[in-house]
Each structure stands twice: as C-alpha cells, then as structure tokens.
Amino acid sequence: MPTYYEDIAVGDTQEHGSYEVTEDEILEFAKQYDPQEFHTDPEAAEDTMFGGLAASGWHTAAVCMRLLVETMENAEWASQGARGVDELRWIRPVRPGDELSVEYEVVEKRDGDRPGVGEVDSRLTGYNQDGEPVISWVGLGMIERRATEE
C-alpha cells in the first residue's frame, strides 16, 4: 500500500544502507565528472589537504541518493520527485572502502500549490561505517495525496 502525503508526519525517520565505495568507482566517477587530483590520482592526493584519495562530493551525493530512493521504495512512498535540495554539506571525505548508509527525517510538510501533491521536506544524513556523518542535505520532496471521493 502506498505511503501518501497524509500518512507522513514531521519527525518520521528511517535508516537505510549500506553501500561500499571502492577505489575504482571513486576514480571512474571523478575522471568523468569531477577531475580534481584528490579524486583522480591516489599519489597526488596524498599531498593535498585530504591526505589521500577522497570521493567527489557529487559521487557521495549520488550514492546517498540511491540509498534514499531504495528507502522510499521500501516504504512505498508515492513520490512525485523533488523541487530541489537545500543546505547541501560535505562534512568529511569518503574514502575507498567506506561503507555508507543514510538516515532521513521529515522536517516540514505543507500543502503546496500543485493539485494532488503535498510538499515534504526531509533532512538526509549520510554516514560512514564508523557512524560519522559525511554528507547532509534537505530534500524538497513532492508526495502524492490520497485520492478523495467527491
């Protein structure tokens, strides 16, 4: 049974994971989308502020988005996409071998201006295997409303 806008409450939380980030994946993603040496060259990365290879923040965001979508599918959210993202923060580097998981919390909901759709804002936090936050953002979601009989 789908989870509609009316079924969601501010304060609802859910956790999901995990996903192991590999060195090959970090290099491949960065070479195509974020070719900075601390993402593409393990030796050169040692001499940067990161002190070693670090995943692109965009790569980390993509992995966490995948985990969020899996969470929403498991909860059968009637998602209609999102209006955007606020407050994106890269908190600490993701390294080869890190295992990521996500937690989200509904922080606000409102009627919105689209017929049949409510707005649900959720804070997502991605964590590494040590429970340390690595990324966070507020997703500005759109969730289908339950059909009402007229």
Backbone as CSV, one residue per row, in Angstrom:
resi,resn,N_x,N_y,N_z,CA_x,CA_y,CA_z,C_x,C_y,C_z
1,MET,0.844,-1.180,0.000,0.000,0.000,0.000,0.891,1.246,0.000
2,PRO,0.646,2.165,-0.905,1.490,3.370,-0.981,1.413,4.229,0.284
3,THR,2.496,4.927,0.548,2.547,5.908,1.625,2.301,7.275,0.987
4,TYR,1.144,7.853,1.292,0.762,9.144,0.725,1.151,10.283,1.662
5,TYR,1.021,11.489,1.149,1.305,12.709,1.907,0.629,12.676,3.279
6,GLU,-0.620,12.264,3.323,-1.389,12.253,4.573,-0.840,11.263,5.597
7,ASP,-0.068,10.273,5.149,0.480,9.240,6.039,1.810,9.649,6.668
8,ILE,2.370,10.757,6.233,3.703,11.182,6.652,3.583,12.274,7.706
9,ALA,4.394,12.161,8.761,4.373,13.157,9.836,5.760,13.757,10.038
10,VAL,5.779,15.041,10.400,7.041,15.674,10.772,7.637,14.874,11.928
11,GLY,8.910,14.577,11.838,9.594,13.774,12.851,9.762,12.319,12.456
12,ASP,9.034,11.863,11.430,9.233,10.494,10.944,10.688,10.329,10.518
13,THR,11.301,9.209,10.889,12.675,8.923,10.492,12.769,7.517,9.927
14,GLN,13.779,7.320,9.120,14.061,5.993,8.583,15.539,5.918,8.247
15,GLU,16.115,4.728,8.415,17.516,4.484,8.088,17.588,3.444,6.985
16,HIS,18.662,3.540,6.189,18.853,2.549,5.132,20.326,2.498,4.752
17,GLY,20.782,1.370,4.349,22.153,1.192,3.870,22.410,-0.283,3.841
18,SER,23.442,-0.685,3.294,24.675,0.030,3.139,25.235,-0.116,1.731
19,TYR,26.265,0.698,1.457,26.897,0.693,0.154,28.388,0.930,0.352
20,GLU,29.216,0.007,-0.162,30.666,0.158,-0.052,31.200,0.904,-1.268
21,VAL,31.952,1.954,-1.013,32.550,2.775,-2.062,33.946,2.223,-2.353
22,THR,34.208,1.878,-3.615,35.503,1.302,-3.979,36.412,2.357,-4.597
23,GLU,37.710,2.091,-4.565,38.675,2.999,-5.188,38.415,3.117,-6.685
24,ASP,38.159,1.995,-7.345,37.901,2.039,-8.787,36.708,2.929,-9.104
25,GLU,35.672,2.820,-8.299,34.467,3.628,-8.511,34.765,5.122,-8.296
26,ILE,35.541,5.442,-7.253,35.922,6.833,-6.988,36.670,7.404,-8.192
27,LEU,37.647,6.656,-8.694,38.450,7.112,-9.827,37.602,7.274,-11.089
28,GLU,36.762,6.303,-11.364,35.931,6.341,-12.568,34.972,7.531,-12.542
29,PHE,34.273,7.707,-11.420,33.329,8.821,-11.311,34.068,10.151,-11.477
30,ALA,35.161,10.314,-10.754,35.887,11.583,-10.755,36.477,11.900,-12.132
31,LYS,37.015,10.898,-12.799,37.597,11.156,-14.120,36.538,11.689,-15.081
32,GLN,35.309,11.226,-14.921,34.256,11.662,-15.824,33.588,12.965,-15.365
33,TYR,33.393,13.150,-14.052,32.550,14.249,-13.592,33.222,15.287,-12.687
34,ASP,34.328,14.966,-12.052,34.953,15.899,-11.099,36.457,15.656,-11.073
35,PRO,37.138,15.965,-12.192,38.544,15.571,-12.352,39.550,16.441,-11.595
36,GLN,39.416,16.461,-10.297,40.407,17.124,-9.446,41.344,16.043,-8.905
37,GLU,42.623,16.379,-8.740,43.631,15.355,-8.444,43.374,14.597,-7.140
38,PHE,42.733,15.197,-6.174,42.462,14.467,-4.927,41.351,13.439,-5.098
39,HIS,40.686,13.468,-6.288,39.686,12.458,-6.633,40.190,11.473,-7.692
40,THR,41.234,11.862,-8.449,41.637,11.061,-9.613,43.029,10.441,-9.525
41,ASP,43.860,10.904,-8.584,45.248,10.447,-8.536,45.633,10.130,-7.086
42,PRO,45.620,8.841,-6.719,45.903,8.476,-5.324,47.238,9.008,-4.802
43,GLU,48.272,9.029,-5.629,49.578,9.525,-5.175,49.550,11.035,-4.968
44,ALA,49.035,11.771,-5.947,48.965,13.228,-5.822,48.035,13.626,-4.669
45,ALA,47.010,12.835,-4.421,46.047,13.137,-3.348,46.705,13.138,-1.975
46,GLU,47.793,12.379,-1.830,48.497,12.332,-0.539,49.060,13.695,-0.147
47,ASP,49.356,14.539,-1.138,49.932,15.850,-0.876,48.892,16.959,-0.797
48,THR,47.621,16.603,-0.747,46.559,17.614,-0.647,46.048,17.678,0.789
49,MET,45.147,18.606,1.043,44.561,18.744,2.380,43.831,17.475,2.822
50,PHE,43.454,16.604,1.862,42.758,15.371,2.202,43.709,14.276,2.670
51,GLY,44.985,14.396,2.307,45.969,13.411,2.728,45.776,12.043,2.110
52,GLY,45.018,11.957,1.045,44.766,10.695,0.366,43.546,10.827,-0.523
53,LEU,43.292,9.781,-1.280,42.182,9.773,-2.222,40.855,9.961,-1.496
54,ALA,40.023,10.844,-2.032,38.696,11.110,-1.476,37.686,11.106,-2.614
55,ALA,36.519,10.550,-2.352,35.450,10.555,-3.350,34.974,11.985,-3.579
56,SER,34.575,12.273,-4.796,33.936,13.549,-5.097,32.682,13.683,-4.230
57,GLY,32.408,14.892,-3.788,31.166,15.122,-3.043,29.944,14.781,-3.869
58,TRP,30.037,15.006,-5.187,28.916,14.670,-6.072,28.730,13.158,-6.153
59,HIS,29.812,12.413,-6.096,29.734,10.951,-6.064,29.048,10.513,-4.780
60,THR,29.480,11.094,-3.654,28.872,10.771,-2.363,27.381,11.083,-2.393
61,ALA,27.023,12.232,-2.957,25.610,12.606,-3.058,24.835,11.595,-3.899
62,ALA,25.434,11.149,-5.005,24.757,10.186,-5.878,24.532,8.850,-5.166
63,VAL,25.530,8.383,-4.430,25.378,7.127,-3.683,24.276,7.268,-2.638
64,CYS,24.286,8.377,-1.917,23.274,8.578,-0.875,21.886,8.751,-1.474
65,MET,21.808,9.370,-2.655,20.518,9.487,-3.328,19.984,8.110,-3.687
66,ARG,20.865,7.250,-4.165,20.447,5.873,-4.489,19.894,5.176,-3.249
67,LEU,20.595,5.318,-2.117,20.130,4.701,-0.875,18.794,5.300,-0.440
68,LEU,18.604,6.604,-0.626,17.335,7.246,-0.285,16.200,6.707,-1.148
69,VAL,16.444,6.584,-2.445,15.413,6.061,-3.346,15.035,4.641,-2.936
70,GLU,16.024,3.813,-2.599,15.727,2.449,-2.126,14.877,2.486,-0.865
71,THR,15.178,3.417,0.047,14.404,3.559,1.275,12.965,3.927,0.956
72,MET,12.787,4.904,0.058,11.443,5.346,-0.304,10.675,4.236,-1.012
73,GLU,11.366,3.452,-1.832,10.702,2.318,-2.491,10.260,1.285,-1.465
74,ASN,11.128,1.001,-0.482,10.768,0.038,0.564,9.568,0.521,1.369
75,ALA,9.482,1.820,1.607,8.372,2.399,2.361,7.179,2.692,1.445
76,GLU,7.347,2.438,0.157,6.313,2.650,-0.851,5.786,4.082,-0.862
77,TRP,6.706,5.045,-0.688,6.296,6.449,-0.768,5.759,6.728,-2.165
78,ALA,4.689,7.500,-2.241,4.106,7.903,-3.520,4.823,9.165,-4.000
79,SER,6.131,9.038,-4.199,6.961,10.182,-4.564,6.638,10.676,-5.962
80,GLN,6.637,11.995,-6.087,6.449,12.649,-7.382,7.676,13.477,-7.738
81,GLY,8.829,13.090,-7.150,10.065,13.815,-7.417,10.349,14.848,-6.340
82,ALA,11.127,15.867,-6.720,11.514,16.887,-5.751,11.562,18.257,-6.411
83,ARG,11.418,19.274,-5.581,11.501,20.662,-6.036,12.935,21.162,-6.004
84,GLY,13.829,20.392,-5.370,15.224,20.800,-5.267,15.845,20.294,-3.981
85,VAL,17.013,20.847,-3.666,17.773,20.472,-2.477,18.290,21.755,-1.836
86,ASP,18.197,21.848,-0.530,18.764,22.965,0.228,19.821,22.437,1.183
87,GLU,20.701,23.321,1.587,21.640,23.054,2.678,22.570,21.855,2.434
88,LEU,22.992,21.651,1.187,23.924,20.561,0.889,25.257,20.826,1.575
89,ARG,25.721,19.849,2.348,27.001,19.973,3.052,27.808,18.693,2.899
90,TRP,29.080,18.848,2.512,30.026,17.745,2.507,30.792,17.854,3.819
91,ILE,30.539,16.951,4.725,31.017,17.079,6.101,32.413,16.504,6.292
92,ARG,32.666,15.334,5.730,34.008,14.743,5.802,34.210,13.876,4.569
93,PRO,35.477,13.662,4.204,35.762,12.890,2.988,35.301,11.438,3.093
94,VAL,34.890,10.925,1.959,34.586,9.499,1.817,35.794,8.864,1.144
95,ARG,36.265,7.785,1.745,37.488,7.110,1.297,37.168,5.753,0.671
96,PRO,38.104,5.226,-0.111,37.916,3.862,-0.628,37.680,2.896,0.539
97,GLY,36.686,2.049,0.377,36.354,1.071,1.414,35.325,1.554,2.419
98,ASP,35.009,2.842,2.404,33.965,3.333,3.310,32.626,2.708,2.939
99,GLU,31.850,2.415,3.946,30.522,1.846,3.759,29.510,2.892,4.206
100,LEU,28.686,3.331,3.257,27.750,4.408,3.529,26.348,3.893,3.822
101,SER,25.674,4.614,4.696,24.266,4.388,4.982,23.623,5.762,5.119
102,VAL,22.301,5.809,5.063,21.603,7.090,5.177,20.503,7.024,6.221
103,GLU,20.197,8.196,6.739,19.050,8.380,7.625,18.349,9.634,7.136
104,TYR,17.028,9.589,7.113,16.327,10.821,6.810,15.273,11.066,7.861
105,GLU,14.979,12.344,8.039,13.943,12.767,8.982,13.073,13.805,8.295
106,VAL,11.779,13.624,8.376,10.847,14.607,7.836,10.892,15.832,8.746
107,VAL,11.231,16.988,8.164,11.383,18.205,8.973,10.261,19.213,8.746
108,GLU,9.542,19.084,7.629,8.441,20.005,7.376,7.532,19.414,6.310
109,LYS,6.249,19.724,6.417,5.324,19.375,5.343,4.277,20.471,5.221
110,ARG,3.817,20.661,4.001,2.830,21.706,3.742,2.050,21.337,2.482
111,ASP,0.911,22.005,2.321,0.014,21.694,1.213,0.652,21.939,-0.151
112,GLY,1.366,23.036,-0.307,1.953,23.345,-1.602,0.916,23.856,-2.577
113,ASP,1.342,24.086,-3.824,0.436,24.692,-4.806,0.133,23.788,-5.995
114,ARG,0.567,22.545,-5.940,0.286,21.610,-7.030,-0.915,20.747,-6.645
115,PRO,-1.906,20.656,-7.495,-3.071,19.824,-7.165,-2.669,18.354,-7.023
116,GLY,-3.165,17.718,-5.983,-2.923,16.297,-5.782,-1.567,15.951,-5.208
117,VAL,-0.762,16.982,-4.855,0.600,16.746,-4.372,0.866,17.630,-3.158
118,GLY,1.456,17.050,-2.103,1.895,17.812,-0.947,3.406,17.908,-0.941
119,GLU,3.912,18.883,-0.213,5.348,19.101,-0.131,5.875,18.562,1.201
120,VAL,6.917,17.729,1.126,7.529,17.120,2.305,9.031,17.352,2.240
121,ASP,9.543,18.105,3.215,10.975,18.381,3.279,11.615,17.440,4.285
122,SER,12.686,16.767,3.868,13.348,15.776,4.716,14.848,16.034,4.754
123,ARG,15.420,15.961,5.948,16.868,16.085,6.100,17.477,14.701,5.942
124,LEU,18.362,14.560,4.969,19.105,13.323,4.775,20.505,13.524,5.338
125,THR,20.974,12.523,6.077,22.359,12.498,6.527,22.957,11.172,6.097
126,GLY,24.109,11.232,5.440,24.848,10.032,5.071,25.951,9.800,6.086
127,TYR,26.125,8.552,6.469,27.114,8.174,7.480,28.088,7.159,6.911
128,ASN,29.316,7.170,7.434,30.262,6.106,7.102,30.106,4.960,8.100
129,GLN,30.936,3.947,7.951,30.838,2.739,8.772,31.123,3.000,10.255
130,ASP,31.729,4.137,10.577,32.015,4.482,11.971,30.931,5.350,12.581
131,GLY,29.842,5.547,11.829,28.742,6.369,12.323,29.007,7.860,12.231
132,GLU,30.045,8.240,11.489,30.371,9.654,11.328,29.604,10.217,10.130
133,PRO,28.988,11.391,10.290,28.299,11.979,9.142,29.303,12.409,8.068
134,VAL,28.962,12.145,6.806,29.829,12.529,5.697,29.160,13.537,4.764
135,ILE,27.827,13.583,4.777,27.084,14.484,3.893,25.710,14.717,4.502
136,SER,25.133,15.881,4.194,23.735,16.115,4.580,23.107,17.096,3.604
137,TRP,21.794,17.025,3.502,21.035,17.991,2.720,19.580,17.918,3.143
138,VAL,18.820,18.917,2.743,17.373,18.904,2.929,16.753,18.754,1.543
139,GLY,16.074,17.637,1.336,15.386,17.381,0.078,13.985,17.966,0.125
140,LEU,13.608,18.643,-0.938,12.313,19.315,-1.010,11.362,18.449,-1.833
141,GLY,10.835,17.415,-1.186,10.072,16.394,-1.875,8.633,16.769,-2.191
142,MET,8.097,16.050,-3.159,6.685,16.166,-3.533,6.085,14.773,-3.426
143,ILE,5.025,14.646,-2.637,4.403,13.349,-2.389,2.929,13.414,-2.788
144,GLU,2.509,12.406,-3.508,1.110,12.335,-3.965,0.165,12.302,-2.777
145,ARG,-0.929,13.003,-2.912,-2.005,12.978,-1.904,-2.917,11.795,-2.181
146,ARG,-3.532,11.302,-1.138,-4.518,10.234,-1.271,-5.729,10.800,-2.016
147,ALA,-6.227,10.057,-2.976,-7.397,10.495,-3.719,-8.606,10.568,-2.788
148,THR,-9.378,11.604,-2.939,-10.599,11.737,-2.130,-11.805,11.623,-3.046
149,GLU,-12.826,11.028,-2.519,-14.067,10.884,-3.288,-14.850,12.185,-3.193
150,GLU,-15.326,12.647,-4.308,-16.055,13.916,-4.306,-17.527,13.686,-4.191
